[in-house]
Amino acid sequence: MTKVAVDLGTNATGEPAEMDLEELLSTRLLVQGNSGSGKSHLFRRILEQSAGWVQQAIIDPEGDFVSFSDRFGHVVVDADRTPAELGRIAARIRQHRASVVLNLEGLDAEVQMSCAAAFLNGLFDADRHHWFPMLIAVDEAQIFAPSMAGEVADEARRISLGAMTNLMCRGRKRGLAGMIATQRLAKLAKNVAAEASNFLMGRTFLDIDMARAADLLGMDRRQAERFRDLEPGQFVALGPALSRRPIPVRIGPVETAGRSGRPVLMALPEASAAEMADLIFTAGADEPEVLPVPVRREPAVATRELLERVSAPRFAAMPAAEDELEEDEEAEAERQVRLDEIFDELMADPEAAFRPVQVLYQDFLTHCRLKRLSPGALDMAGFRRKLALARAGVGSSGEDEAWAEVVSRSEELPEDMQGVYLLLAKAARDADPCPSDEVLAKAYGSHSPSRGRFLLTYMAERGYIAAETDFRGNRVVTIAGNNWRTGAGTSKPRGGAAPRLRRA
């Protein structure tokens, strides 16, 4: 590998301050500084100067480095995926030597830890033939390698800390060079910080952080006070890739910019208290109007009329076969519309989902007699199929060729499971959240959420679907054959704990 000097800026005498990139890949880097000290600016300078020389992966908890995509061609990887998916993406990143930004913006701390761990483990476990040199930059490293347990779950902390330890302790043999930044050394796990041989220490005020920074740089405790006097963008550098003695460095300008920067004072709007109250409590012109959903109320049928309908002779309610053959297309279409209305009325009943198909079919026939309609060719099998499609929210024709294939595949399942499979397929095609256990059980005709989990396991074991769980414990289902994929949906039944699915 060509020896490359990364230009950091200038030293105390105004001369260029450089860092040996090849040495950095072997010895790793630790950056410390309070919020506003210029850590992200320093990271950006190093990454910009080395982007053309080495493959990079940036673990970005705040979305500040996504601008590298436009300027240097980094691929932005949104982290809201399943662990297995992130691992596969990381393996392909190493194989094709792509520089990437893992964007963790918008995720809570526990999910960020789990996502970063899955991604780092994927890079770490890549095939030996793909161990090319790679610079791994981790901003706000105290999130991913905390020194003590906090509000996050112990399991997430253990996995994240293990991945960071692997990066800093064992990553060198696999071509991975860690470059980590933290606000406070006291918050960072010692076994992660201790593996770095290069240090850039910025402004800090707490005695414990100043003392630890002085120890790492081999400075006298009395010299630790100088860290309070550093300006934003000034750091003290030490290490084989930087300098054999501690030297002050002022970081140079950068080409890209993050979305977050130093706050700038702005004048408040000139408006009276009454005008401001009106702006706050009145919806703006660009806000969507929220209207109540109208409730449809069917007109009540008098008891006398209902009894007359029931007692009407059957032969009068059902047209003769000769008459049916003479119906024109318009009359047939109207009859079909009325049959669909009867079917929709049955499905509008909240308890219809839990009633046996045979009972629903008898109710359907009864309503047909009351309205003097013939069900035509809609026998029990046809009614069961129409019911399964309706519960899945799919038109009776299957909507398109892809749906026709899915409907055909559903017929291989037991009849009582076909509606559940079509419900999952509909959510996957529309990329809607995966239905919960309660919804799946209801589509099956059961009140028990465990029945929904059983149905998923049954279909997954037979290759109809693949089920995974993301970092939040939400379920993602992929439909085999066409790779339709649902969004993340909670599998947690009301009042219960989230179950774990067996993966297909």
N, C-alpha and C positions, 0 to 999 in steps of 0.2 A: 504493500500500500504506500502511495506517495506521502511524503512527510508534508503536512499542511499546518501553517500557523494561523490560528483564528485571531483576528483583530478584535480585541475587547474594547479598546479605547486608548486612554493615555494614563501614564503613571504620574507620580508626584513631580517629576522633572519635565513633564510634557512629552516624553518619548512614548512611542507606541507600546502598549501593553498587549502581549500576545500569549496565546495558549496553544500548546502542541496538541493537535487533534488526535494524532496516533497514540500519544501517551495518555490522553484522556480516556480513550477506549479501553485501555488496560488498567487504569487506576481509579476511575469514577470520580464524581463531583458532588459536593454538598454545598448548598447555598442557604444562608440564614439571614433573615431581616424582618423587622416588624412590618406591619401593613403600611404601605406607602413608602417603603425604603427603596423600591425599584427592583425587586426580585423578578417580577414578570418582564420588566424591561431588559434585565440582564439575560434571562432565558431567551427572550426574543432575539437579542443581539447574537448570542451564541448559535442559536438554531439557524438564523438567517445566514450567518457567515459560513456555516458548515453544511448548508442544505445541498449544495452541489457536489459534496465530497463523500457523504455517508448517508445511508438509509436512516430515516428517523421515524419514531413513533412518539406522539405527544399525548400524555394522559391529562386531559383538560377538564377540570371539574366545573369551570365557570363559562366555557365557550369562548374564551378570549383568543384562542389560537386558530379558530376556523378560517381566519383571513389568509392563512398560509395556503389554503386551497387555490385561491385566485393568483397569488404571487409566485408560489413555488410548486404548484401542482399536487399538493398533499390531498389524499383522499379522506374525506370526513366520514367517519364511522359513527353513526348514532348508536348509542349503547343500549337503548331500550329493546333488547333482544333476549332470547333464551341463552343460558350458559353454553349449551352445546353449539349454538349458532355462532356465538362470539369466538369460541375455541376454533371452529372450522375457518372462520374469517381470518383469525390470527395466523393459522398455519399457511393459508394462501398468501398472506402478506409477506411472510418470510420466504416462501417459495418464489414469488415474483418480484421481491425486493422493492416493494412499494412503500413510499413514505406516507404516513397516515396521521390523522388527529382523531383520537377517541373522545368524542364529545359527550360529556356527562352532565351537561347543563340541564337543570330542571328536575333532576332526580334527588331524592333525599339521601342523606349521608350513608345509610345502611345499604341502599341499592347501589350507590356509587362504589362502595367498597366491594360488593359482590361482582359488579360488572368489571371493574379494574382487575380483580383477582382472576376472573375467567379469561380475560384478554391476555394478561401477563403469563398465565399458565399456558395458554395456547402458544404464545411466542416461545416460551421456555421449552415446551414439549415438542417443538417442530422436529422434523426429520433431520438427521445428522448432516445430510447432504445440503441442507439449506441454512447452515450456521454461518451466514455471512455477517460481517460487522454491522452493528445496528446501535444507534444512540437512542436510549429510552429516557425521555424527559417527563418527570412526574412533578407537576406543580401542586402546591399545598399537600406535601407528602405526609403531614401529620394526620390527615384524614384517613389515609390508607395504611399507615403504620403507627398507630397511636401508642404512646408509652404505657397507658393504663386503660382499663375498661371504662367506657362512658355510657351513653344512652343507647348505643347500638347493641344488637344481639351478640352474644359471645361467639356464636358460630360464624357470623359475618366478619367479626374482628379477627378470629383465628385464621380464616381462609385468606383474608386480605393481607394480614401480617406475614403469613407464610409465603405468599406470592412476592411480596416486597423483599423478604429476606432472601428468597431464591434469586431475585434479580441482582441484589447487591453482593451476595456472598458467592453464588455459584454461576452467575450469568456470564462471567468473563469467558469461561471455556466454551460457551455456546455463542460467543460473539456479541452478547448483550452488554452494553455499557450503561449503567444507571447514572442519571443526572437528576438529583432531587432537590427541591426547594421547600423550606418550611418557615413559618413565622417565628416559631420558638423551638429551640433544641430540646427544652424540657418536655415538650409535647411529643417528640419523635422517639420511637423505640430505639434504645441504645445499640442493639445488635444490628440495626439498619444503618444508623449514622456512623458507627465505628468502622464500616467497611470502606468508606470513602477515604481517599488519600489526597484529594484536592479540595480546597475550601475557599469560598468567597463569603466573607462575613460582612453584613451591612449593619445599618443602624439598629440598635436595640437598647432598651432602658432598664429592664429588670436585672437585678444583681445576679441571680442564678444563671440567666442566659449569658450575661457578659462574662461571668467566671468560666462557664463551660466553653464559650467561644475562645477565650484566652488560653484555656488548657489545650484545645485542639490545635491552636496556632503556635503553641510553645511560647506564649508571651507571659510576662510577669503579671501577677494579679493587679498590680498598681497600674499597669498599662491597659487594663481592661476598660478603664474609664473612657478611653478614646472612642469606643463604639457609640457612646452617647452623642459625640460631636460630629459624626458622619452625616453628610447631607444625602438627600435622595439621589441615587445613582452612584454613590461612592461605596466601595467595598475594600476590605483588606484581603489580599490574595496570598495563598500559600499552597505549595504542592509540586510534585514532579512535573506536572504539565503546565505550571504557572511560574513559580519562583521558589528558590531554595530558602529564601528568607521572606518574612511577611512584608508585603509592599502595598501601599494604597493604590487603588485603581479607580479611575472615573470612566464609567461606561459610555461609549459613543452612541450616536443616534441610530435609529432603526428605520427600516423601510415600510414595515407593516404596522398596523395599529389594532389594538383590541377594542372591544365594545365598551369596556369599563376603563376609565382613566381617573385622573385626579379631579375631585369636584371643583367646580368653578362657581363663584357667587353670581346669582342672577337677581335682578330687581323683581319684586313681587308685583303681580298685576294690580293696576289701579282700578279698583272696583269697591263699591260700598258694601257694607255687611248684608244689606237687603239683596243687592244684585248677586253677591256670591251665594247667598242662601238659595236664590232662585236657580242658579246654575247647578247647585248640588242636588236639589230635591226635584228638579224637573228633567224629564228625559230629553236628551238631545235629538236633533233631527236625524243623526246617523245611527241611533240606537234602534234595534229591532223592537217593534211593538209587541207586547205580550198580551194576548187575549185569552180569556177563559175558554176551555174546550166545551162546545155546546153538548148537552146531554140529550140524546134522542129518546123520546118517550113514545112508545107505540100506543095508539088509542085502545082503550079497554073494550073487550067484547062482552056484550050483555050475556048474562047467564042463559036467558031464554034462547037467544040466537045460537049460542054454543050447543045447547041441548038439541036444537033442531038440526044442526049440522051433523052431530054425532048419530042421531037417529035416522038420518036420510038413508034410503035404500042404497046398497052398494052398487047395484047395477046402474043407478042413475048417476052416481059419482064417477064411474069409470066408463069412458067411451068405448064403443065396440071396436073390434079389430078392423072392421071394414072402414069405419070412420077415420081411424088413425092413418090408414094407408092413403086416404084422400086429403089429409091435411097438407096445406101448402107450406112452403119454406118459412114464410113470415109467421104463420101460426105456430110452427114448430119452434122457431127462435123465441117467440113470446113465451111458450110453455117452458122452455129451458131456463129463461130468465126467472120465471116464477118458481121453478124447482130450486134454482140457486138461492133465491130469497128465503125459501123454507130452510135450506141447508144452513144459510148464514144465521138465521134465527136460532137454530139448534146450537150452533157453535158459539153464539153470544152468551149462552148460559155458562157462568163460571164453573158449575159442577159438571159440565159436559165432558171435560177432559178426564174425569175420573169414573165415567159411566162405561159399562161394557159396550162394545161395538154393536152387539146384537140388540141391546136395549135402545141404543141411539137409532138403529135402523128401523125398529118397530115404531119409534116416535116419528121418524121421517115419513113412514108409510101412513101413519095416522093423520099427520098434517096434510099429506097429499089428498087423502080422502076428504078431509074437511074442506079443502079448497077445490075439490072435484078435479083433481089432476091425476094423470097416470104417471108413475115413476118411469115408465118406458123400459129401456134396457138396463137401468141402474139396479142390478141385483146386489146381493150381499158382498160379493167380491169387488164389484165396482164401487160400492159405497165405502168399503174399507180403504180402497186405494184413494178415493176422493178425500176421505177423512185424513189420511196420512199426509197428502199434499197440502191440505188446508192447515193442518197443525204446523207444517213447516213454512207456511206462508208462500207457497209456490202455486202458480196457476195449474189447472188440470192438464194443460197441454205440455207442461214441462218448460215452457217459455222459449227455449232455443235448443239447438243440437246438443250443446254441452250438457244442458239440463236433462235432455232426453237420455243421454248416456248415463248420467248420475241416477236418474229414476230407474233405468234398466238395471243398473248395478244394485240398487236398493232391493230389487225383487229377489235377489239371492239370499237376503236376510229373512229371518222369521217375520211374519206379517206384523206382529205387534212392535217390532223394532224398526220397521221401515220409516215410520214418521220421525223417529228420533234421528236416524241417519240423514234424512232429508232436511231436518231442522238444522243440523250441524253444517250440511252442505250449503244451505242458504246463507247462514252466517258467514261461512268461509268465502263464498263467492262475493259477498258484499263487503268483506273485510270488517264485519261487525264483531264486537266482543264475543268471545265464546260463551254460549249459554251456561248458566249455573246448573248445579246438580238439581236444584228444585225445578228449574224449567225443563230439564231433560226428563226428570221423573214425571212431571205433569204431562209431557207429550207422550209418555209411555202409558199414562193412566194410573199413576201411583202417587201417593202422598210422601213417600220415603225418599229423601235425598240420596241415600245409599244405593237405591235402585239406579239412579242416574250414573253414579260412579261405576256400578257393575256393567251398565250398558257400554260405557266408554271402554272399559277393560276388555269386554267381549269383542267389540269391533276392532280394537287395536290389535289384539292377539291374532285376529284373522286377516289382518292386512287391509282393512277398509279405511282406517284412519291412522294417523300418528299423533300422539298426545305428548306435549312437553309442558314444563312449568318454568316460568320466568323468575327473575330475582325477587319479585314481590310475592311470589307464591301464586300468581295468576296463571290460568291455563290457556295454552295455545294449541289448537287442533288443526292439522293439515289433512285434507281429503286426498287419499291415494288415487293415482290415475291422472289427475289434472293439476295437483299442487295448489288447489285453493287453500287459503290459510286464514283462519280467524284472527281477529285481534286478541289482545290479552283480556281475559275475562275471569272474574273471581269464581272459584268453585266452592266458596265457603257458604254453607247453608246458614240461614238466619239463626243466630244464637249458638252456633257451633264453631269448631275449629276447622281450618282449611285442611282438607285431606290431601294426601300425596297420591299422585297417579303413577301407576307403573308405566314406564315409557315403552313405546312400541319398538 
